[in-house]
Amino acid sequence: MPIDPHAVGQKSEPTLYEWTDRDTLLYALGVGAGTADLAFTTENSHGVEQQVLPTYAVIGCPAWGAVGAVGSFDFSKLLHGSQQIRLRAPLKPAGRLSVVSEVLDIQDKGEGKNAILVFKGTGTDPDTGEVVAETVSTAVIRGEGGFGGQPGTRPPAPDIPDREPDARLALPTREDQALIYRLSGDRNPLHSDPWFARELAGFPRPILHGLCTYGVAGRALVAALGDGDATRVTAVGARFTSPVFPGETLTTSIWRTGPGAAVFRTEAAAPDGSGARLVLEDGTAEFDG
């Protein structure tokens, strides 16, 4: 059956997601952390307590569990449109969450145009029932419109202050960055197989996972807004606007806009600065302090 516009509000059954310190260490490596980031990449360094990047919530509390409730569509036409995470408590190096996914919104942009699907994941501590993490993922399904739904609207973009950013961090990615990130769960060959990327997706080579780009931006936010303390960054949202190729440098510009609030955007460019373009827009962050 095609996309069902009446599926809004449908929820999945709870699914238990468990992870170990190995998983959170591997995730940190997957988003480019290294020897300068031992709090995220080691669990036994002298005087260094392991931390978990807030964007690990996309792994431990995924929003996609209710995707089956919206009907059928061609998954090869799916693009990740935007991502948000919110933490009610810090993620632990090893832990587990009971996650329920909900269909938040379904938008029909018209026959031959796009469909927009919005899902929310809510992760609770299975022992206490307290909400730990929430994620919202937006999927753009190319050309799948025309199923009788409402067109909806995109949330307004946050204002970027008309001044220099309060922080600008350039973080390089490795040529094999996608090969590391895929070990956290997303093994789509678009990110690893040159033939697939070229022949089936039209890219000159495999592209970086959008959520890897998002995680690199999360590292910049932890550094700039949390002074390296991951527990201080409690929410991150952004819209994906352009693919990134492994080996490019990601530069995140951050503006503080009020107590505990900031906006950001991220550019990608080759190491020599060529090919610069925005890859994350409408970025928002919340933090303590």
C-alpha positions as CSV (number, residue, x, y, z in Angstrom):
1,M,0.0,0.0,0.0
2,P,1.3,3.6,-0.6
3,I,2.1,6.1,2.1
4,D,-0.8,6.4,4.5
5,P,-1.4,10.0,5.5
6,H,-3.5,8.7,8.5
7,A,-0.6,7.0,10.1
8,V,0.4,10.1,12.1
9,G,0.4,9.2,15.8
10,Q,1.1,5.5,15.2
11,K,3.8,4.1,17.6
12,S,6.1,1.1,17.5
13,E,6.4,-1.5,20.3
14,P,9.2,-0.8,22.7
15,T,12.6,-2.0,21.5
16,L,15.6,-2.4,23.8
17,Y,18.8,-0.9,22.6
18,E,22.0,-1.9,24.5
19,W,25.5,-0.7,24.0
20,T,28.9,-1.2,25.6
21,D,31.9,1.1,26.1
22,R,33.3,-0.4,23.0
23,D,30.3,0.9,21.0
24,T,30.6,4.5,22.3
25,L,34.4,4.5,21.8
26,L,33.9,3.2,18.2
27,Y,31.3,5.9,17.5
28,A,33.7,8.6,18.7
29,L,36.4,7.3,16.3
30,G,33.7,7.1,13.6
31,V,33.0,10.8,13.9
32,G,36.7,11.7,13.8
33,A,37.8,11.9,17.4
34,G,41.3,10.7,18.1
35,T,44.4,11.1,20.3
36,A,43.4,14.6,21.2
37,D,40.1,13.4,22.5
38,L,40.9,10.7,24.9
39,A,37.8,11.3,27.0
40,F,35.8,10.0,24.1
41,T,38.2,7.5,22.5
42,T,39.6,5.6,25.6
43,E,38.1,4.2,28.8
44,N,41.3,3.7,30.8
45,S,43.6,6.8,30.3
46,H,45.1,8.0,33.6
47,G,43.0,10.8,35.1
48,V,40.5,10.8,32.2
49,E,36.9,9.6,32.7
50,Q,35.2,8.3,29.5
51,Q,32.5,10.5,28.1
52,V,29.9,9.9,25.4
53,L,29.2,12.4,22.7
54,P,25.6,13.6,22.9
55,T,25.0,12.8,19.2
56,Y,25.4,9.1,20.1
57,A,21.7,9.4,20.8
58,V,21.1,8.7,17.1
59,I,22.5,5.2,17.7
60,G,21.1,4.5,21.2
61,C,17.7,6.0,20.6
62,P,16.9,5.8,16.9
63,A,13.6,7.3,15.7
64,W,12.9,5.0,12.7
65,G,11.1,2.2,14.5
66,A,7.6,3.2,13.3
67,V,8.6,3.5,9.6
68,G,6.6,0.4,8.8
69,A,3.4,2.1,10.0
70,V,3.4,4.7,7.2
71,G,2.9,2.2,4.3
72,S,5.3,1.3,1.5
73,F,7.7,3.4,-0.6
74,D,10.9,3.0,-2.5
75,F,13.7,3.1,0.2
76,S,16.3,3.9,-2.5
77,K,14.6,7.3,-2.8
78,L,15.0,8.2,0.9
79,L,17.1,11.1,1.9
80,H,17.8,12.1,5.5
81,G,16.4,15.6,5.7
82,S,17.1,16.7,9.3
83,Q,18.0,15.4,12.7
84,Q,17.4,16.5,16.3
85,I,18.5,15.0,19.6
86,R,17.6,16.0,23.1
87,L,19.1,14.5,26.3
88,R,17.3,14.6,29.6
89,A,20.2,12.9,31.2
90,P,23.8,12.2,30.0
91,L,24.3,9.0,28.0
92,K,26.5,6.4,29.8
93,P,29.5,4.8,28.2
94,A,27.6,1.5,28.5
95,G,23.9,1.4,28.9
96,R,20.5,0.5,27.5
97,L,17.3,2.3,26.5
98,S,13.8,1.1,25.8
99,V,12.8,3.0,22.7
100,V,9.4,3.8,21.3
101,S,9.1,5.4,17.8
102,E,6.2,7.5,16.8
103,V,5.1,8.9,13.4
104,L,5.0,12.7,14.1
105,D,4.1,14.1,10.7
106,I,3.5,13.1,7.1
107,Q,3.5,15.7,4.4
108,D,2.5,15.3,0.7
109,K,4.1,17.9,-1.5
110,G,2.1,16.8,-4.6
111,E,2.1,14.3,-7.5
112,G,5.6,13.7,-8.7
113,K,7.0,15.7,-5.8
114,N,8.4,14.7,-2.4
115,A,6.9,13.1,0.6
116,I,8.1,14.1,4.0
117,L,8.0,11.7,6.9
118,V,8.9,12.7,10.5
119,F,9.6,10.2,13.2
120,K,10.3,10.6,16.9
121,G,12.2,8.2,19.1
122,T,11.7,8.3,22.9
123,G,14.3,6.4,25.0
124,T,13.5,5.5,28.6
125,D,15.6,3.9,31.3
126,P,14.1,0.4,31.4
127,D,14.7,0.2,35.2
128,T,13.1,3.5,36.2
129,G,10.9,4.5,33.2
130,E,12.5,8.0,33.1
131,V,13.0,9.6,29.7
132,V,16.7,9.8,28.9
133,A,16.8,10.7,25.2
134,E,14.6,11.9,22.4
135,T,15.4,12.0,18.7
136,V,13.5,13.4,15.7
137,S,14.4,12.3,12.2
138,T,13.0,13.7,9.0
139,A,13.0,11.6,5.8
140,V,12.5,13.1,2.4
141,I,11.1,10.5,-0.1
142,R,11.9,11.8,-3.6
143,G,9.0,11.7,-6.0
144,E,6.6,9.8,-3.7
145,G,4.1,12.6,-3.3
146,G,0.5,12.4,-4.5
147,F,-0.9,10.0,-1.9
148,G,-3.7,12.3,-0.7
149,G,-1.9,13.9,2.3
150,Q,-1.6,17.5,3.4
151,P,1.4,19.6,2.2
152,G,2.4,20.8,5.6
153,T,5.1,23.4,6.2
154,R,8.8,23.3,7.1
155,P,9.7,24.8,10.5
156,P,11.1,28.3,10.3
157,A,14.9,28.6,10.0
158,P,16.6,30.0,13.1
159,D,18.1,33.5,12.6
160,I,21.9,33.7,12.2
161,P,23.3,36.8,13.9
162,D,24.7,39.4,11.5
163,R,28.2,39.2,13.0
164,E,31.2,37.0,13.2
165,P,30.6,33.7,14.9
166,D,31.6,33.2,18.6
167,A,33.5,30.1,17.6
168,R,34.6,28.5,14.4
169,L,36.2,25.0,14.5
170,A,37.6,23.2,11.5
171,L,37.8,19.4,12.0
172,P,39.2,17.2,9.3
173,T,37.8,13.8,8.3
174,R,39.8,10.8,7.2
175,E,39.7,9.2,3.7
176,D,38.4,6.1,5.4
177,Q,36.1,7.9,7.8
178,A,32.9,6.3,6.4
179,L,34.5,2.8,6.7
180,I,34.9,3.5,10.4
181,Y,31.5,5.1,11.0
182,R,29.6,2.3,9.2
183,L,30.7,-0.1,12.0
184,S,28.2,1.8,14.3
185,G,25.4,0.3,12.3
186,D,24.7,2.0,8.9
187,R,26.2,-0.3,6.3
188,N,24.6,1.2,3.3
189,P,27.0,0.6,0.4
190,L,26.6,4.2,-0.7
191,H,29.2,5.0,1.9
192,S,31.7,2.2,1.1
193,D,31.3,0.7,-2.4
194,P,32.7,2.8,-5.2
195,W,30.7,0.9,-7.8
196,F,27.4,1.4,-5.9
197,A,28.1,5.1,-5.3
198,R,29.0,5.7,-9.0
199,E,26.6,3.4,-10.9
200,L,23.5,3.5,-8.7
201,A,23.7,6.8,-6.9
202,G,25.6,9.1,-9.4
203,F,28.4,10.1,-7.1
204,P,32.0,10.0,-8.1
205,R,32.9,8.0,-5.0
206,P,31.3,7.0,-1.7
207,I,29.9,9.8,0.4
208,L,30.1,10.3,4.1
209,H,27.1,9.3,6.2
210,G,25.0,12.4,7.0
211,L,24.9,11.4,10.7
212,C,28.7,11.2,10.7
213,T,28.8,14.8,9.5
214,Y,26.2,15.6,12.2
215,G,28.5,13.9,14.8
216,V,31.5,15.9,13.7
217,A,29.5,19.0,14.2
218,G,28.5,17.7,17.6
219,R,32.2,17.4,18.6
220,A,32.6,21.1,17.6
221,L,29.6,22.0,19.8
222,V,31.0,20.1,22.8
223,A,34.3,21.8,22.4
224,A,32.9,25.4,22.0
225,L,29.8,25.3,24.2
226,G,30.7,22.7,26.7
227,D,34.4,23.3,27.1
228,G,35.0,19.6,26.3
229,D,32.3,18.4,28.8
230,A,29.8,16.4,26.7
231,T,27.2,16.4,29.5
232,R,26.7,20.2,29.0
233,V,25.4,19.9,25.5
234,T,21.8,18.8,25.8
235,A,20.2,19.3,22.4
236,V,21.5,19.4,18.8
237,G,19.4,19.9,15.6
238,A,20.4,20.5,12.0
239,R,19.2,20.1,8.4
240,F,21.3,18.2,5.8
241,T,21.9,20.3,2.7
242,S,24.7,18.7,0.7
243,P,26.7,15.5,0.7
244,V,30.2,15.3,2.2
245,F,33.1,13.2,0.9
246,P,35.5,11.4,3.2
247,G,38.8,13.4,3.6
248,E,37.1,16.8,3.5
249,T,37.4,19.3,6.3
250,L,34.2,20.2,8.2
251,T,34.1,23.8,9.6
252,T,31.4,24.6,12.1
253,S,30.6,28.2,12.9
254,I,28.7,28.8,16.2
255,W,26.9,31.8,17.5
256,R,25.6,32.1,21.1
257,T,22.1,33.6,20.9
258,G,21.1,33.6,24.6
259,P,21.6,31.8,27.9
260,G,22.1,28.2,27.0
261,A,21.2,28.6,23.3
262,A,23.2,28.7,20.1
263,V,22.9,28.4,16.4
264,F,25.4,26.9,14.0
265,R,26.1,25.9,10.4
266,T,28.7,23.6,9.0
267,E,30.7,23.9,5.7
268,A,32.7,21.2,3.9
269,A,35.7,21.8,1.7
270,A,38.7,19.9,0.4
271,P,41.9,20.2,2.5
272,D,43.1,23.0,0.2
273,G,39.9,24.9,0.8
274,S,38.4,24.3,-2.7
275,G,34.8,23.2,-3.2
276,A,33.5,24.9,0.0
277,R,29.7,24.6,0.5
278,L,27.2,24.4,3.3
279,V,26.4,20.9,4.4
280,L,24.5,21.5,7.7
281,E,22.1,24.4,8.0
282,D,19.4,25.6,10.5
283,G,21.6,24.3,13.2
284,T,20.5,24.8,16.8
285,A,22.0,23.7,20.1
286,E,21.2,23.9,23.8
287,F,23.7,23.7,26.6
288,D,24.2,24.2,30.3
289,G,26.3,27.2,31.3
